[in-house]
Amino acid sequence: MFLFSNLDSKLTNILCILASPRKNGYSARLLNQVIDGIESYDSVRCELVHLYEHDIRPCASCWSCIRDEEHRCVLNDSMGASGEGELFNQILEANGIFVSQPVYFGKPPAITQLFFERFYPFKWSGELSGIPFASISQAANNGGARTANAEMRRWASIFCLKYVGGLPVHLVQFEAALSRANHLGRKIAEAARKDSKNRIKIAEKHRYLGTVENPWSSLESAIMDITNGTFNFEDSLIEYALSHNTVKEKESIELLKKASEELKLTLYYYRLRNLEKASEHLVKTRSFWGPATFKEFLEDEIWHK
């Protein structure tokens, strides 16, 4: 197994992240199999990152990455330093990202949450849209591997990462999971090689619907969120804001009215199981809903702070 820290720009580079404090534990052993699978391709190499060795602070909600033209974080740590952070630049140089993590209390560990929380600048720059991403979530005791794995899919959806696959593992299946981890390594290697030639950004609607290469959907959870879990327009956040006058800005109200019409169409097509059309109208719903609430609650704080 060959690991290196100085990346060769001629190679396809995959960032292999160990989100565990145990460098020789189960998550690390699974990641080693992933790396072996990746490096079975001559032109693909890994950079191993021990996440616990990096200084990663919580997002300070300062909005600097929105105001900054290059969308860089000002926090002086590995994910910030106005674009000079070590881990931030490793991510930018990568053609793929793989995370191997233990499961704590049925969820990813806090360090993984911190890591993805600091992806917010990429949300605005769009630099990571389409980058291949895969993960392993390893659990013991009462489990939670699938719950943690679902959380990783959610992060992929939020940042428009190209979700290659996830492997939930309980220790009772550990030995059997080693070969599957190797296979997942080969799978992300193939995707990363394509990325190194031409990164194809994820279309907005495919964040929710999925594609052949992204065979998962967050459409239902997105509709659940905006309808307060009911799938009914009457109970939606949009209808509540309009009927209870919790939004005051004239422009915000007009945006909400447009979002209202699009949400009705989203729900109509969702009930018909025309998920393609439902996804299209959900994108339009959010294109009005997001700016409406942004203008009402955040705009002055961000731009006039």
C-alpha positions as CSV (number, residue, x, y, z in Angstrom):
1,M,0.0,0.0,0.0
2,F,1.5,3.3,-1.1
3,L,0.6,6.6,0.6
4,F,2.1,10.0,0.0
5,S,1.6,13.5,1.3
6,N,2.9,15.6,-1.7
7,L,0.4,15.1,-4.4
8,D,1.5,14.7,-8.0
9,S,-0.8,16.8,-10.2
10,K,-0.4,14.2,-13.0
11,L,-2.1,11.5,-10.9
12,T,-5.7,11.1,-10.0
13,N,-5.8,11.9,-6.3
14,I,-8.3,10.6,-3.7
15,L,-8.5,12.0,-0.2
16,C,-8.9,9.1,2.2
17,I,-10.1,10.4,5.5
18,L,-10.0,8.5,8.8
19,A,-12.5,10.1,11.1
20,S,-11.5,8.0,14.1
21,P,-9.2,8.7,17.0
22,R,-7.9,5.1,16.7
23,K,-5.3,4.9,13.9
24,N,-5.3,1.1,14.0
25,G,-8.9,0.4,14.8
26,Y,-11.7,-1.2,12.8
27,S,-12.4,2.0,10.8
28,A,-8.8,2.2,9.9
29,R,-8.6,-1.4,8.8
30,L,-11.6,-1.0,6.6
31,L,-10.0,2.1,5.1
32,N,-6.8,0.2,4.4
33,Q,-8.9,-2.2,2.3
34,V,-10.4,0.8,0.5
35,I,-6.9,2.2,-0.2
36,D,-5.7,-1.2,-1.5
37,G,-8.7,-1.2,-3.9
38,I,-8.0,2.4,-5.0
39,E,-4.3,1.8,-5.6
40,S,-4.9,-1.3,-7.7
41,Y,-5.2,1.3,-10.5
42,D,-1.7,2.5,-11.5
43,S,-2.7,6.1,-12.2
44,V,-4.7,6.6,-8.9
45,R,-3.1,7.5,-5.6
46,C,-4.4,8.3,-2.1
47,E,-3.6,10.9,0.5
48,L,-4.4,9.6,3.9
49,V,-5.8,12.2,6.4
50,H,-6.2,11.6,10.1
51,L,-9.0,14.0,10.8
52,Y,-8.3,14.1,14.5
53,E,-4.9,15.6,13.8
54,H,-6.4,18.7,12.2
55,D,-7.6,21.8,13.9
56,I,-11.2,22.1,12.7
57,R,-13.4,24.6,14.6
58,P,-17.2,24.9,14.5
59,C,-18.7,27.3,11.9
60,A,-18.9,30.7,13.6
61,S,-21.9,31.8,11.4
62,C,-20.1,35.0,10.5
63,W,-21.2,34.9,6.8
64,S,-17.7,35.9,5.7
65,C,-17.6,33.1,3.1
66,I,-20.7,34.5,1.5
67,R,-19.4,38.0,1.3
68,D,-16.0,37.0,0.1
69,E,-15.8,36.9,-3.7
70,E,-13.8,33.7,-3.7
71,H,-16.0,32.2,-0.9
72,R,-13.2,31.4,1.6
73,C,-13.5,30.9,5.3
74,V,-11.7,33.3,7.6
75,L,-11.4,31.0,10.6
76,N,-7.7,30.4,11.3
77,D,-7.7,26.6,11.1
78,S,-7.1,23.7,8.7
79,M,-10.4,24.3,6.9
80,G,-10.1,28.1,6.8
81,A,-7.3,30.7,6.9
82,S,-8.9,32.6,4.0
83,G,-8.2,29.7,1.7
84,E,-4.8,28.8,3.0
85,G,-5.9,26.0,5.4
86,E,-4.1,22.7,4.8
87,L,-7.1,20.4,4.7
88,F,-9.1,23.0,2.7
89,N,-6.5,22.9,-0.1
90,Q,-6.2,19.1,0.1
91,I,-9.9,18.9,-0.7
92,L,-9.6,21.3,-3.6
93,E,-6.8,19.3,-5.1
94,A,-8.6,16.0,-4.8
95,N,-10.6,14.1,-7.5
96,G,-12.5,12.1,-4.9
97,I,-13.2,12.0,-1.2
98,F,-13.6,8.9,1.0
99,V,-14.5,9.0,4.7
100,S,-14.2,6.0,7.0
101,Q,-15.7,6.6,10.4
102,P,-16.9,4.8,13.6
103,V,-20.5,5.2,14.7
104,Y,-21.1,7.0,18.0
105,F,-24.6,6.9,19.5
106,G,-26.1,5.9,16.1
107,K,-24.6,8.8,14.3
108,P,-21.3,9.9,12.7
109,P,-18.8,11.2,15.2
110,A,-18.6,14.9,16.1
111,I,-15.4,15.3,14.0
112,T,-17.3,14.3,10.9
113,Q,-20.0,16.8,11.6
114,L,-17.4,19.5,12.1
115,F,-15.7,18.5,8.8
116,F,-18.8,18.8,6.7
117,E,-20.1,21.8,8.5
118,R,-17.1,23.6,7.2
119,F,-17.9,22.7,3.6
120,Y,-20.3,25.8,3.6
121,P,-17.9,27.9,1.4
122,F,-18.1,25.1,-1.2
123,K,-21.9,25.5,-1.1
124,W,-21.4,29.0,-2.5
125,S,-18.5,28.5,-4.8
126,G,-19.8,25.2,-6.3
127,E,-16.2,23.9,-6.6
128,L,-17.1,20.5,-5.3
129,S,-20.2,19.9,-7.2
130,G,-19.8,16.5,-8.9
131,I,-16.7,15.3,-7.0
132,P,-16.9,11.6,-6.3
133,F,-17.7,10.7,-2.7
134,A,-18.0,7.5,-0.7
135,S,-17.9,6.4,2.9
136,I,-17.8,3.6,5.4
137,S,-19.7,3.8,8.7
138,Q,-18.6,1.1,11.2
139,A,-20.7,0.3,14.3
140,A,-20.6,-2.1,17.3
141,N,-22.9,-2.7,20.2
142,N,-26.5,-1.7,19.3
143,G,-25.4,-0.6,15.8
144,G,-26.6,2.5,14.0
145,A,-24.4,2.0,10.9
146,R,-27.2,2.5,8.5
147,T,-28.4,5.6,10.2
148,A,-24.9,7.1,10.0
149,N,-24.6,6.0,6.4
150,A,-27.8,7.8,5.6
151,E,-26.4,10.9,7.2
152,M,-23.4,10.7,4.8
153,R,-25.8,10.5,1.8
154,R,-27.5,13.6,3.2
155,W,-24.2,15.5,3.2
156,A,-23.6,14.4,-0.4
157,S,-27.0,15.8,-1.4
158,I,-26.4,19.1,0.4
159,F,-23.1,19.8,-1.4
160,C,-24.0,18.1,-4.7
161,L,-21.2,15.5,-4.3
162,K,-21.3,12.5,-6.7
163,Y,-22.4,9.8,-4.3
164,V,-20.5,6.7,-5.4
165,G,-21.6,4.5,-2.5
166,G,-21.7,3.9,1.2
167,L,-20.9,0.8,3.3
168,P,-22.6,0.4,6.7
169,V,-20.7,-2.2,8.7
170,H,-21.5,-3.9,12.0
171,L,-18.6,-5.7,13.6
172,V,-20.4,-9.1,13.5
173,Q,-19.9,-8.8,9.7
174,F,-16.5,-7.2,9.8
175,E,-14.5,-9.9,8.0
176,A,-17.0,-10.1,5.2
177,A,-17.0,-6.3,4.9
178,L,-13.3,-6.2,4.1
179,S,-13.7,-7.4,0.5
180,R,-16.7,-5.1,0.1
181,A,-14.5,-2.2,1.3
182,N,-11.9,-3.1,-1.3
183,H,-14.6,-3.1,-4.0
184,L,-15.8,0.3,-2.9
185,G,-12.3,1.6,-3.2
186,R,-12.1,0.4,-6.8
187,K,-15.4,2.0,-7.5
188,I,-14.4,5.4,-6.3
189,A,-11.1,5.1,-8.1
190,E,-13.0,4.6,-11.4
191,A,-15.1,7.6,-10.7
192,A,-12.1,9.7,-9.7
193,R,-10.3,8.9,-12.9
194,K,-13.2,10.3,-14.8
195,D,-13.3,13.4,-12.5
196,S,-9.6,14.1,-13.2
197,K,-10.4,14.4,-16.9
198,N,-13.6,16.4,-16.6
199,R,-15.7,17.1,-13.5
200,I,-19.4,17.0,-14.3
201,K,-21.4,19.1,-12.0
202,I,-24.6,17.6,-10.4
203,A,-27.7,19.2,-11.8
204,E,-29.9,20.8,-9.1
205,K,-32.8,18.4,-9.6
206,H,-30.5,15.4,-9.3
207,R,-29.8,16.4,-5.7
208,Y,-33.2,15.2,-4.9
209,L,-34.1,12.6,-7.6
210,G,-30.8,10.9,-8.2
211,T,-29.4,9.4,-11.5
212,V,-28.0,6.1,-12.7
213,E,-24.6,7.2,-11.2
214,N,-26.3,8.6,-8.1
215,P,-28.9,5.9,-7.3
216,W,-30.4,7.5,-4.3
217,S,-33.1,10.1,-3.7
218,S,-33.6,12.8,-1.1
219,L,-36.8,14.0,-2.8
220,E,-39.1,12.6,-0.1
221,S,-37.1,14.0,2.8
222,A,-36.9,17.5,1.2
223,I,-40.7,17.5,0.7
224,M,-41.2,16.2,4.2
225,D,-39.1,19.1,5.6
226,I,-41.0,21.9,3.7
227,T,-44.4,20.4,4.5
228,N,-43.7,19.8,8.2
229,G,-43.7,16.1,7.7
230,T,-47.3,16.0,6.3
231,F,-46.9,16.0,2.5
232,N,-49.9,18.5,2.6
233,F,-49.7,22.1,1.3
234,E,-52.0,23.4,4.0
235,D,-49.4,22.3,6.7
236,S,-46.4,23.6,4.8
237,L,-43.9,26.2,6.1
238,I,-44.7,28.3,3.0
239,E,-48.5,28.4,3.7
240,Y,-47.8,29.1,7.4
241,A,-45.6,32.1,6.6
242,L,-48.2,33.5,4.3
243,S,-51.3,32.8,6.4
244,H,-49.7,33.9,9.7
245,N,-47.9,37.0,8.3
246,T,-44.6,35.9,9.7
247,V,-42.9,37.4,6.7
248,K,-43.2,41.1,6.3
249,E,-41.0,42.2,3.4
250,K,-43.0,42.9,0.3
251,E,-40.4,41.2,-2.0
252,S,-40.3,38.2,0.3
253,I,-44.0,37.9,0.2
254,E,-44.1,37.9,-3.6
255,L,-41.4,35.2,-3.6
256,L,-43.4,33.1,-1.2
257,K,-46.4,33.3,-3.4
258,K,-44.4,32.0,-6.3
259,A,-43.0,29.3,-4.0
260,S,-46.5,28.4,-3.0
261,E,-47.6,27.7,-6.6
262,E,-44.5,25.6,-7.2
263,L,-45.0,23.6,-4.1
264,K,-48.6,22.7,-5.1
265,L,-47.2,21.4,-8.4
266,T,-44.5,19.5,-6.6
267,L,-47.0,17.7,-4.4
268,Y,-49.3,17.1,-7.3
269,Y,-46.7,15.3,-9.3
270,Y,-45.3,13.5,-6.3
271,R,-48.7,12.0,-5.6
272,L,-48.8,10.8,-9.3
273,R,-45.4,9.3,-8.7
274,N,-44.0,11.4,-11.5
275,L,-40.8,12.0,-9.6
276,E,-39.0,13.7,-12.4
277,K,-41.6,16.5,-12.6
278,A,-41.9,16.6,-8.8
279,S,-38.2,17.2,-8.6
280,E,-38.2,19.9,-11.2
281,H,-40.9,21.8,-9.3
282,L,-39.2,21.3,-6.0
283,V,-36.1,23.0,-7.4
284,K,-38.3,25.9,-8.5
285,T,-40.0,25.9,-5.1
286,R,-36.7,26.2,-3.3
287,S,-35.5,28.9,-5.8
288,F,-38.2,31.1,-4.4
289,W,-38.5,29.8,-0.8
290,G,-34.8,30.1,0.0
291,P,-34.4,33.7,-1.2
292,A,-37.7,34.8,0.5
293,T,-36.5,33.7,3.9
294,F,-32.9,34.9,3.2
295,K,-34.2,38.3,2.4
296,E,-36.5,38.4,5.4
297,F,-34.3,37.1,8.1
298,L,-30.6,37.2,7.0
299,E,-29.9,39.8,4.3
300,D,-29.3,42.8,6.5
301,E,-27.2,40.8,8.9
302,I,-25.0,39.4,6.2
303,W,-24.5,42.4,4.0
304,H,-24.8,45.2,6.5
305,K,-23.1,43.7,9.5
